[in-house]
């Protein structure tokens, strides 16, 4: 799965994850820690880290499948980008996420 896509999904849906899942995701995707480094930091097995990350990725994809907020955000951005009136364009960008 594309790393940037998963990070974008995380930006949208992270509030739906518990704090523990956020730590796993952020260590791996934002801090660029290896599975081994994460397992050492959290005192759990490397396999547990791998399974947790897989579970988190699946949850993020599930949320997008059901809610389609990423898709809608992308479509809205494409529409805004086509607007020539800068004032209207700015107002729409300000109220969109």
Biopython code that builds the backbone (N, CA, C, O; Angstrom):
import numpy as np
from Bio.PDB.StructureBuilder import StructureBuilder

atoms = [
    (1, "UNK", "N", (0.859, -1.190, 0.000)),
    (1, "UNK", "CA", (0.000, 0.000, 0.000)),
    (1, "UNK", "C", (0.891, 1.235, 0.000)),
    (1, "UNK", "O", (1.944, 1.252, 0.638)),
    (2, "UNK", "N", (0.476, 2.228, -0.694)),
    (2, "UNK", "CA", (1.236, 3.459, -0.820)),
    (2, "UNK", "C", (1.345, 4.176, 0.528)),
    (2, "UNK", "O", (0.336, 4.457, 1.176)),
    (3, "UNK", "N", (2.558, 4.462, 0.931)),
    (3, "UNK", "CA", (2.850, 5.094, 2.224)),
    (3, "UNK", "C", (2.147, 6.450, 2.362)),
    (3, "UNK", "O", (1.554, 6.742, 3.400)),
    (4, "UNK", "N", (2.214, 7.261, 1.330)),
    (4, "UNK", "CA", (1.595, 8.587, 1.379)),
    (4, "UNK", "C", (0.083, 8.478, 1.513)),
    (4, "UNK", "O", (-0.537, 9.245, 2.248)),
    (5, "UNK", "N", (-0.499, 7.539, 0.814)),
    (5, "UNK", "CA", (-1.947, 7.311, 0.912)),
    (5, "UNK", "C", (-2.327, 6.941, 2.352)),
    (5, "UNK", "O", (-3.299, 7.467, 2.893)),
    (6, "UNK", "N", (-1.569, 6.049, 2.959)),
    (6, "UNK", "CA", (-1.861, 5.645, 4.342)),
    (6, "UNK", "C", (-1.698, 6.817, 5.308)),
    (6, "UNK", "O", (-2.484, 6.967, 6.243)),
    (7, "UNK", "N", (-0.705, 7.625, 5.088)),
    (7, "UNK", "CA", (-0.510, 8.800, 5.942)),
    (7, "UNK", "C", (-1.673, 9.780, 5.768)),
    (7, "UNK", "O", (-2.142, 10.369, 6.742)),
    (8, "UNK", "N", (-2.131, 9.950, 4.539)),
    (8, "UNK", "CA", (-3.298, 10.809, 4.298)),
    (8, "UNK", "C", (-4.536, 10.254, 5.003)),
    (8, "UNK", "O", (-5.305, 11.001, 5.607)),
    (9, "UNK", "N", (-4.718, 8.939, 4.920)),
    (9, "UNK", "CA", (-5.851, 8.328, 5.626)),
    (9, "UNK", "C", (-5.723, 8.539, 7.132)),
    (9, "UNK", "O", (-6.709, 8.820, 7.812)),
    (10, "UNK", "N", (-4.518, 8.404, 7.638)),
    (10, "UNK", "CA", (-4.280, 8.616, 9.064)),
    (10, "UNK", "C", (-4.628, 10.051, 9.456)),
    (10, "UNK", "O", (-5.237, 10.279, 10.502)),
    (11, "UNK", "N", (-4.249, 11.011, 8.628)),
    (11, "UNK", "CA", (-4.581, 12.410, 8.907)),
    (11, "UNK", "C", (-6.091, 12.609, 9.037)),
    (11, "UNK", "O", (-6.552, 13.413, 9.847)),
    (12, "UNK", "N", (-6.835, 11.887, 8.249)),
    (12, "UNK", "CA", (-8.288, 12.018, 8.263)),
    (12, "UNK", "C", (-8.926, 11.229, 9.411)),
    (12, "UNK", "O", (-9.803, 11.739, 10.108)),
    (13, "UNK", "N", (-8.483, 9.997, 9.600)),
    (13, "UNK", "CA", (-9.184, 9.075, 10.502)),
    (13, "UNK", "C", (-8.474, 8.790, 11.822)),
    (13, "UNK", "O", (-8.939, 7.936, 12.577)),
    (14, "UNK", "N", (-7.389, 9.455, 12.128)),
    (14, "UNK", "CA", (-6.622, 9.119, 13.333)),
    (14, "UNK", "C", (-7.445, 9.242, 14.617)),
    (14, "UNK", "O", (-7.197, 8.514, 15.579)),
    (15, "UNK", "N", (-8.404, 10.138, 14.642)),
    (15, "UNK", "CA", (-9.234, 10.282, 15.848)),
    (15, "UNK", "C", (-10.083, 9.041, 16.121)),
    (15, "UNK", "O", (-10.617, 8.883, 17.218)),
    (16, "UNK", "N", (-10.205, 8.177, 15.142)),
    (16, "UNK", "CA", (-10.967, 6.945, 15.323)),
    (16, "UNK", "C", (-10.106, 5.807, 15.877)),
    (16, "UNK", "O", (-10.616, 4.727, 16.174)),
    (17, "UNK", "N", (-8.811, 6.051, 16.013)),
    (17, "UNK", "CA", (-7.893, 5.039, 16.547)),
    (17, "UNK", "C", (-7.588, 5.337, 18.009)),
    (17, "UNK", "O", (-7.603, 6.491, 18.438)),
    (18, "UNK", "N", (-7.309, 4.271, 18.772)),
    (18, "UNK", "CA", (-6.925, 4.503, 20.160)),
    (18, "UNK", "C", (-5.471, 4.976, 20.223)),
    (18, "UNK", "O", (-4.743, 4.917, 19.233)),
    (19, "UNK", "N", (-5.064, 5.444, 21.397)),
    (19, "UNK", "CA", (-3.726, 6.018, 21.552)),
    (19, "UNK", "C", (-2.619, 5.020, 21.251)),
    (19, "UNK", "O", (-1.593, 5.387, 20.678)),
    (20, "UNK", "N", (-2.816, 3.776, 21.626)),
    (20, "UNK", "CA", (-1.808, 2.744, 21.380)),
    (20, "UNK", "C", (-1.573, 2.565, 19.877)),
    (20, "UNK", "O", (-0.430, 2.475, 19.429)),
    (21, "UNK", "N", (-2.650, 2.515, 19.112)),
    (21, "UNK", "CA", (-2.535, 2.364, 17.662)),
    (21, "UNK", "C", (-1.855, 3.581, 17.038)),
    (21, "UNK", "O", (-1.069, 3.451, 16.100)),
    (22, "UNK", "N", (-2.163, 4.753, 17.563)),
    (22, "UNK", "CA", (-1.523, 5.967, 17.058)),
    (22, "UNK", "C", (-0.015, 5.910, 17.272)),
    (22, "UNK", "O", (0.752, 6.313, 16.398)),
    (23, "UNK", "N", (0.412, 5.415, 18.423)),
    (23, "UNK", "CA", (1.845, 5.313, 18.705)),
    (23, "UNK", "C", (2.528, 4.395, 17.700)),
    (23, "UNK", "O", (3.568, 4.749, 17.145)),
    (24, "UNK", "N", (1.958, 3.229, 17.464)),
    (24, "UNK", "CA", (2.527, 2.295, 16.482)),
    (24, "UNK", "C", (2.664, 2.964, 15.123)),
    (24, "UNK", "O", (3.730, 2.943, 14.507)),
    (25, "UNK", "N", (1.570, 3.556, 14.669)),
    (25, "UNK", "CA", (1.555, 4.172, 13.346)),
    (25, "UNK", "C", (2.584, 5.294, 13.256)),
    (25, "UNK", "O", (3.354, 5.358, 12.298)),
    (26, "UNK", "N", (2.596, 6.167, 14.240)),
    (26, "UNK", "CA", (3.485, 7.316, 14.200)),
    (26, "UNK", "C", (4.955, 6.914, 14.296)),
    (26, "UNK", "O", (5.803, 7.495, 13.618)),
    (27, "UNK", "N", (5.256, 5.931, 15.127)),
    (27, "UNK", "CA", (6.636, 5.429, 15.184)),
    (27, "UNK", "C", (7.077, 4.935, 13.806)),
    (27, "UNK", "O", (8.174, 5.247, 13.344)),
    (28, "UNK", "N", (6.215, 4.170, 13.167)),
    (28, "UNK", "CA", (6.593, 3.541, 11.898)),
    (28, "UNK", "C", (6.573, 4.535, 10.724)),
    (28, "UNK", "O", (7.526, 4.601, 9.948)),
    (29, "UNK", "N", (5.494, 5.296, 10.602)),
    (29, "UNK", "CA", (5.319, 6.138, 9.415)),
    (29, "UNK", "C", (5.896, 7.545, 9.551)),
    (29, "UNK", "O", (6.321, 8.131, 8.555)),
    (30, "UNK", "N", (5.918, 8.092, 10.753)),
    (30, "UNK", "CA", (6.425, 9.454, 10.922)),
    (30, "UNK", "C", (7.862, 9.487, 11.446)),
    (30, "UNK", "O", (8.666, 10.320, 11.029)),
    (31, "UNK", "N", (8.171, 8.574, 12.363)),
    (31, "UNK", "CA", (9.519, 8.553, 12.943)),
    (31, "UNK", "C", (10.454, 7.601, 12.202)),
    (31, "UNK", "O", (11.648, 7.542, 12.492)),
    (32, "UNK", "N", (9.905, 6.861, 11.250)),
    (32, "UNK", "CA", (10.671, 5.917, 10.426)),
    (32, "UNK", "C", (11.441, 4.882, 11.250)),
    (32, "UNK", "O", (12.564, 4.512, 10.906)),
    (33, "UNK", "N", (10.833, 4.428, 12.325)),
    (33, "UNK", "CA", (11.451, 3.370, 13.124)),
    (33, "UNK", "C", (11.160, 2.024, 12.476)),
    (33, "UNK", "O", (10.104, 1.829, 11.874)),
    (34, "UNK", "N", (12.087, 1.113, 12.601)),
    (34, "UNK", "CA", (11.886, -0.242, 12.088)),
    (34, "UNK", "C", (10.968, -1.006, 13.040)),
    (34, "UNK", "O", (10.707, -0.566, 14.160)),
    (35, "UNK", "N", (10.487, -2.148, 12.578)),
    (35, "UNK", "CA", (9.661, -2.992, 13.447)),
    (35, "UNK", "C", (10.442, -3.380, 14.697)),
    (35, "UNK", "O", (9.887, -3.398, 15.796)),
    (36, "UNK", "N", (11.715, -3.688, 14.538)),
    (36, "UNK", "CA", (12.556, -4.071, 15.672)),
    (36, "UNK", "C", (12.724, -2.923, 16.661)),
    (36, "UNK", "O", (12.677, -3.131, 17.874)),
    (37, "UNK", "N", (12.917, -1.726, 16.148)),
    (37, "UNK", "CA", (13.060, -0.564, 17.031)),
    (37, "UNK", "C", (11.773, -0.294, 17.803)),
    (37, "UNK", "O", (11.806, 0.025, 18.992)),
    (38, "UNK", "N", (10.649, -0.425, 17.123)),
    (38, "UNK", "CA", (9.361, -0.223, 17.791)),
    (38, "UNK", "C", (9.159, -1.292, 18.856)),
    (38, "UNK", "O", (8.722, -0.989, 19.966)),
    (39, "UNK", "N", (9.475, -2.533, 18.525)),
    (39, "UNK", "CA", (9.293, -3.616, 19.491)),
    (39, "UNK", "C", (10.163, -3.401, 20.723)),
    (39, "UNK", "O", (9.733, -3.685, 21.841)),
    (40, "UNK", "N", (11.380, -2.903, 20.528)),
    (40, "UNK", "CA", (12.254, -2.606, 21.672)),
    (40, "UNK", "C", (11.691, -1.458, 22.504)),
    (40, "UNK", "O", (11.672, -1.533, 23.732)),
    (41, "UNK", "N", (11.235, -0.404, 21.849)),
    (41, "UNK", "CA", (10.673, 0.758, 22.562)),
    (41, "UNK", "C", (9.445, 0.401, 23.384)),
    (41, "UNK", "O", (9.240, 0.933, 24.475)),
    (42, "UNK", "N", (8.627, -0.508, 22.850)),
    (42, "UNK", "CA", (7.361, -0.841, 23.510)),
    (42, "UNK", "C", (7.418, -2.151, 24.280)),
    (42, "UNK", "O", (6.439, -2.565, 24.901)),
    (43, "UNK", "N", (8.590, -2.802, 24.230)),
    (43, "UNK", "CA", (8.793, -4.060, 24.947)),
    (43, "UNK", "C", (7.773, -5.130, 24.541)),
    (43, "UNK", "O", (7.184, -5.805, 25.385)),
    (44, "UNK", "N", (7.585, -5.262, 23.231)),
    (44, "UNK", "CA", (6.716, -6.302, 22.681)),
    (44, "UNK", "C", (7.449, -6.965, 21.523)),
    (44, "UNK", "O", (8.503, -6.485, 21.104)),
    (45, "UNK", "N", (6.914, -8.045, 21.008)),
    (45, "UNK", "CA", (7.590, -8.759, 19.927)),
    (45, "UNK", "C", (7.471, -8.004, 18.603)),
    (45, "UNK", "O", (6.552, -7.213, 18.389)),
    (46, "UNK", "N", (8.416, -8.275, 17.743)),
    (46, "UNK", "CA", (8.412, -7.692, 16.395)),
    (46, "UNK", "C", (7.157, -8.140, 15.642)),
    (46, "UNK", "O", (6.558, -7.363, 14.899)),
    (47, "UNK", "N", (6.775, -9.384, 15.841)),
    (47, "UNK", "CA", (5.571, -9.919, 15.199)),
    (47, "UNK", "C", (4.326, -9.165, 15.656)),
    (47, "UNK", "O", (3.437, -8.883, 14.853)),
    (48, "UNK", "N", (4.262, -8.840, 16.940)),
    (48, "UNK", "CA", (3.113, -8.085, 17.469)),
    (48, "UNK", "C", (3.044, -6.702, 16.835)),
    (48, "UNK", "O", (1.959, -6.207, 16.528)),
    (49, "UNK", "N", (4.199, -6.083, 16.642)),
    (49, "UNK", "CA", (4.240, -4.773, 15.983)),
    (49, "UNK", "C", (3.738, -4.901, 14.551)),
    (49, "UNK", "O", (2.918, -4.101, 14.101)),
    (50, "UNK", "N", (4.228, -5.899, 13.844)),
    (50, "UNK", "CA", (3.819, -6.114, 12.452)),
    (50, "UNK", "C", (2.312, -6.334, 12.355)),
    (50, "UNK", "O", (1.646, -5.737, 11.509)),
    (51, "UNK", "N", (1.782, -7.184, 13.216)),
    (51, "UNK", "CA", (0.334, -7.458, 13.198)),
    (51, "UNK", "C", (-0.462, -6.204, 13.520)),
    (51, "UNK", "O", (-1.493, -5.941, 12.902)),
    (52, "UNK", "N", (0.019, -5.429, 14.489)),
    (52, "UNK", "CA", (-0.684, -4.199, 14.858)),
    (52, "UNK", "C", (-0.699, -3.203, 13.704)),
    (52, "UNK", "O", (-1.728, -2.589, 13.423)),
    (53, "UNK", "N", (0.435, -3.042, 13.042)),
    (53, "UNK", "CA", (0.486, -2.122, 11.911)),
    (53, "UNK", "C", (-0.433, -2.579, 10.781)),
    (53, "UNK", "O", (-1.117, -1.764, 10.162)),
    (54, "UNK", "N", (-0.446, -3.855, 10.521)),
    (54, "UNK", "CA", (-1.340, -4.406, 9.492)),
    (54, "UNK", "C", (-2.794, -4.141, 9.861)),
    (54, "UNK", "O", (-3.598, -3.763, 9.009)),
    (55, "UNK", "N", (-3.126, -4.338, 11.122)),
    (55, "UNK", "CA", (-4.478, -4.093, 11.615)),
    (55, "UNK", "C", (-4.862, -2.615, 11.466)),
    (55, "UNK", "O", (-5.979, -2.292, 11.061)),
    (56, "UNK", "N", (-3.942, -1.746, 11.790)),
    (56, "UNK", "CA", (-4.194, -0.307, 11.672)),
    (56, "UNK", "C", (-4.415, 0.076, 10.211)),
    (56, "UNK", "O", (-5.353, 0.808, 9.893)),
    (57, "UNK", "N", (-3.563, -0.411, 9.335)),
    (57, "UNK", "CA", (-3.721, -0.135, 7.903)),
    (57, "UNK", "C", (-5.066, -0.632, 7.399)),
    (57, "UNK", "O", (-5.739, 0.056, 6.631)),
    (58, "UNK", "N", (-5.459, -1.823, 7.829)),
    (58, "UNK", "CA", (-6.757, -2.371, 7.426)),
    (58, "UNK", "C", (-7.901, -1.505, 7.940)),
    (58, "UNK", "O", (-8.877, -1.278, 7.225)),
    (59, "UNK", "N", (-7.789, -1.023, 9.174)),
    (59, "UNK", "CA", (-8.825, -0.155, 9.733)),
    (59, "UNK", "C", (-8.931, 1.146, 8.955)),
    (59, "UNK", "O", (-10.033, 1.596, 8.639)),
    (60, "UNK", "N", (-7.802, 1.748, 8.646)),
    (60, "UNK", "CA", (-7.820, 3.001, 7.892)),
    (60, "UNK", "C", (-8.466, 2.810, 6.522)),
    (60, "UNK", "O", (-9.256, 3.645, 6.080)),
    (61, "UNK", "N", (-8.129, 1.716, 5.859)),
    (61, "UNK", "CA", (-8.732, 1.421, 4.552)),
    (61, "UNK", "C", (-10.232, 1.142, 4.688)),
    (61, "UNK", "O", (-11.019, 1.536, 3.827)),
    (62, "UNK", "N", (-10.623, 0.465, 5.764)),
    (62, "UNK", "CA", (-12.029, 0.187, 6.008)),
    (62, "UNK", "C", (-12.812, 1.491, 6.213)),
    (62, "UNK", "O", (-13.888, 1.678, 5.645)),
    (63, "UNK", "N", (-12.252, 2.385, 7.032)),
    (63, "UNK", "CA", (-12.917, 3.671, 7.255)),
    (63, "UNK", "C", (-13.099, 4.422, 5.943)),
    (63, "UNK", "O", (-14.156, 5.001, 5.694)),
    (64, "UNK", "N", (-12.069, 4.412, 5.106)),
    (64, "UNK", "CA", (-12.169, 5.098, 3.823)),
    (64, "UNK", "C", (-13.184, 4.431, 2.915)),
    (64, "UNK", "O", (-13.928, 5.106, 2.203)),
    (65, "UNK", "N", (-13.215, 3.110, 2.940)),
    (65, "UNK", "CA", (-14.176, 2.374, 2.121)),
    (65, "UNK", "C", (-15.608, 2.752, 2.494)),
    (65, "UNK", "O", (-16.471, 2.875, 1.625)),
    (66, "UNK", "N", (-15.851, 2.933, 3.776)),
    (66, "UNK", "CA", (-17.212, 3.245, 4.242)),
    (66, "UNK", "C", (-17.542, 4.731, 4.160)),
    (66, "UNK", "O", (-18.659, 5.092, 3.790)),
    (67, "UNK", "N", (-16.592, 5.598, 4.499)),
    (67, "UNK", "CA", (-16.876, 7.026, 4.606)),
    (67, "UNK", "C", (-16.430, 7.845, 3.395)),
    (67, "UNK", "O", (-17.008, 8.894, 3.110)),
    (68, "UNK", "N", (-15.426, 7.382, 2.695)),
    (68, "UNK", "CA", (-14.907, 8.020, 1.485)),
    (68, "UNK", "C", (-14.508, 9.481, 1.674)),
    (68, "UNK", "O", (-14.671, 10.285, 0.756)),
    (69, "UNK", "N", (-13.992, 9.834, 2.840)),
    (69, "UNK", "CA", (-13.583, 11.218, 3.081)),
    (69, "UNK", "C", (-12.345, 11.595, 2.278)),
    (69, "UNK", "O", (-12.237, 12.726, 1.803)),
    (70, "UNK", "N", (-11.423, 10.675, 2.122)),
    (70, "UNK", "CA", (-10.235, 10.940, 1.301)),
    (70, "UNK", "C", (-10.648, 11.189, -0.146)),
    (70, "UNK", "O", (-10.195, 12.144, -0.777)),
    (71, "UNK", "N", (-11.498, 10.336, -0.651)),
    (71, "UNK", "CA", (-11.972, 10.464, -2.038)),
    (71, "UNK", "C", (-12.696, 11.796, -2.231)),
    (71, "UNK", "O", (-12.479, 12.485, -3.228)),
    (72, "UNK", "N", (-13.546, 12.154, -1.286)),
    (72, "UNK", "CA", (-14.297, 13.403, -1.393)),
    (72, "UNK", "C", (-13.375, 14.609, -1.289)),
    (72, "UNK", "O", (-13.560, 15.604, -1.989)),
    (73, "UNK", "N", (-12.377, 14.516, -0.407)),
    (73, "UNK", "CA", (-11.408, 15.603, -0.270)),
    (73, "UNK", "C", (-10.645, 15.811, -1.581)),
    (73, "UNK", "O", (-10.432, 16.940, -2.023)),
    (74, "UNK", "N", (-10.244, 14.706, -2.182)),
    (74, "UNK", "CA", (-9.496, 14.770, -3.440)),
    (74, "UNK", "C", (-10.362, 15.371, -4.557)),
    (74, "UNK", "O", (-9.889, 16.204, -5.329)),
    (75, "UNK", "N", (-11.613, 14.951, -4.638)),
    (75, "UNK", "CA", (-12.524, 15.478, -5.651)),
    (75, "UNK", "C", (-12.782, 16.963, -5.434)),
    (75, "UNK", "O", (-12.805, 17.738, -6.389)),
    (76, "UNK", "N", (-12.973, 17.353, -4.200)),
    (76, "UNK", "CA", (-13.210, 18.761, -3.890)),
    (76, "UNK", "C", (-11.995, 19.606, -4.254)),
    (76, "UNK", "O", (-12.139, 20.704, -4.791)),
    (77, "UNK", "N", (-10.819, 19.106, -3.969)),
    (77, "UNK", "CA", (-9.587, 19.828, -4.325)),
    (77, "UNK", "C", (-9.490, 20.020, -5.834)),
    (77, "UNK", "O", (-9.110, 21.094, -6.300)),
    (78, "UNK", "N", (-9.831, 18.992, -6.593)),
    (78, "UNK", "CA", (-9.792, 19.098, -8.053)),
    (78, "UNK", "C", (-10.774, 20.158, -8.554)),
    (78, "UNK", "O", (-10.467, 20.899, -9.487)),
    (79, "UNK", "N", (-11.933, 20.226, -7.946)),
    (79, "UNK", "CA", (-12.931, 21.231, -8.338)),
    (79, "UNK", "C", (-12.442, 22.629, -7.971)),
    (79, "UNK", "O", (-12.537, 23.555, -8.776)),
    (80, "UNK", "N", (-11.923, 22.780, -6.763)),
    (80, "UNK", "CA", (-11.423, 24.089, -6.319)),
    (80, "UNK", "C", (-10.292, 24.565, -7.216)),
    (80, "UNK", "O", (-10.212, 25.748, -7.550)),
    (81, "UNK", "N", (-9.424, 23.650, -7.602)),
    (81, "UNK", "CA", (-8.288, 24.018, -8.453)),
    (81, "UNK", "C", (-8.725, 24.569, -9.812)),
    (81, "UNK", "O", (-7.970, 25.302, -10.449)),
    (82, "UNK", "N", (-9.912, 24.231, -10.254)),
    (82, "UNK", "CA", (-10.407, 24.692, -11.554)),
    (82, "UNK", "C", (-11.091, 26.056, -11.479)),
    (82, "UNK", "O", (-11.414, 26.644, -12.511)),
    (83, "UNK", "N", (-11.307, 26.548, -10.296)),
    (83, "UNK", "CA", (-11.983, 27.838, -10.128)),
    (83, "UNK", "C", (-11.011, 28.968, -10.438)),
    (83, "UNK", "O", (-9.879, 28.973, -9.952)),
    (84, "UNK", "N", (-11.445, 29.907, -11.231)),
    (84, "UNK", "CA", (-10.589, 31.025, -11.631)),
    (84, "UNK", "C", (-10.663, 32.197, -10.658)),
    (84, "UNK", "O", (-9.689, 32.933, -10.499)),
    (85, "UNK", "N", (-11.786, 32.370, -10.020)),
    (85, "UNK", "CA", (-11.951, 33.489, -9.093)),
    (85, "UNK", "C", (-11.174, 33.172, -7.802)),
    (85, "UNK", "O", (-11.555, 32.277, -7.047)),
    (86, "UNK", "N", (-10.097, 33.904, -7.562)),
    (86, "UNK", "CA", (-9.219, 33.618, -6.423)),
    (86, "UNK", "C", (-9.911, 33.826, -5.074)),
    (86, "UNK", "O", (-9.621, 33.111, -4.115)),
    (87, "UNK", "N", (-10.810, 34.785, -4.996)),
    (87, "UNK", "CA", (-11.515, 35.044, -3.742)),
    (87, "UNK", "C", (-12.409, 33.858, -3.376)),
    (87, "UNK", "O", (-12.392, 33.388, -2.239)),
    (88, "UNK", "N", (-13.172, 33.390, -4.325)),
    (88, "UNK", "CA", (-14.045, 32.234, -4.105)),
    (88, "UNK", "C", (-13.195, 30.991, -3.833)),
    (88, "UNK", "O", (-13.499, 30.195, -2.944)),
    (89, "UNK", "N", (-12.159, 30.847, -4.591)),
    (89, "UNK", "CA", (-11.254, 29.709, -4.425)),
    (89, "UNK", "C", (-10.695, 29.672, -2.999)),
    (89, "UNK", "O", (-10.676, 28.618, -2.364)),
    (90, "UNK", "N", (-10.246, 30.814, -2.505)),
    (90, "UNK", "CA", (-9.683, 30.891, -1.159)),
    (90, "UNK", "C", (-10.732, 30.578, -0.098)),
    (90, "UNK", "O", (-10.450, 29.872, 0.870)),
    (91, "UNK", "N", (-11.925, 31.095, -0.278)),
    (91, "UNK", "CA", (-13.007, 30.841, 0.685)),
    (91, "UNK", "C", (-13.336, 29.360, 0.750)),
    (91, "UNK", "O", (-13.535, 28.812, 1.834)),
    (92, "UNK", "N", (-13.393, 28.711, -0.400)),
    (92, "UNK", "CA", (-13.668, 27.273, -0.438)),
    (92, "UNK", "C", (-12.538, 26.467, 0.208)),
    (92, "UNK", "O", (-12.787, 25.500, 0.929)),
    (93, "UNK", "N", (-11.308, 26.871, -0.056)),
    (93, "UNK", "CA", (-10.166, 26.186, 0.562)),
    (93, "UNK", "C", (-10.182, 26.355, 2.073)),
    (93, "UNK", "O", (-9.825, 25.435, 2.809)),
    (94, "UNK", "N", (-10.597, 27.531, 2.537)),
    (94, "UNK", "CA", (-10.643, 27.790, 3.974)),
    (94, "UNK", "C", (-11.678, 26.930, 4.698)),
    (94, "UNK", "O", (-11.466, 26.524, 5.840)),
    (95, "UNK", "N", (-12.793, 26.656, 4.031)),
    (95, "UNK", "CA", (-13.821, 25.863, 4.705)),
    (95, "UNK", "C", (-13.690, 24.367, 4.453)),
    (95, "UNK", "O", (-14.310, 23.558, 5.144)),
    (96, "UNK", "N", (-12.885, 24.004, 3.468)),
    (96, "UNK", "CA", (-12.650, 22.566, 3.248)),
    (96, "UNK", "C", (-11.554, 22.128, 4.183)),
    (96, "UNK", "O", (-10.839, 22.956, 4.748)),
    (97, "UNK", "N", (-11.420, 20.852, 4.346)),
    (97, "UNK", "CA", (-10.368, 20.404, 5.230)),
    (97, "UNK", "C", (-9.170, 20.141, 4.484)),
    (97, "UNK", "O", (-8.157, 19.747, 5.061)),
]
sb = StructureBuilder()
sb.init_structure("model")
sb.init_model(0)
sb.init_chain("A")
sb.init_seg("    ")
for serial, (resi, resn, name, xyz) in enumerate(atoms, 1):
    if name == "N":
        sb.init_residue(resn, " ", resi, " ")
    sb.init_atom(name, np.array(xyz, "f"), 0.0, 1.0, " ", f" {name:<3s}", serial, name[0])
structure = sb.get_structure()
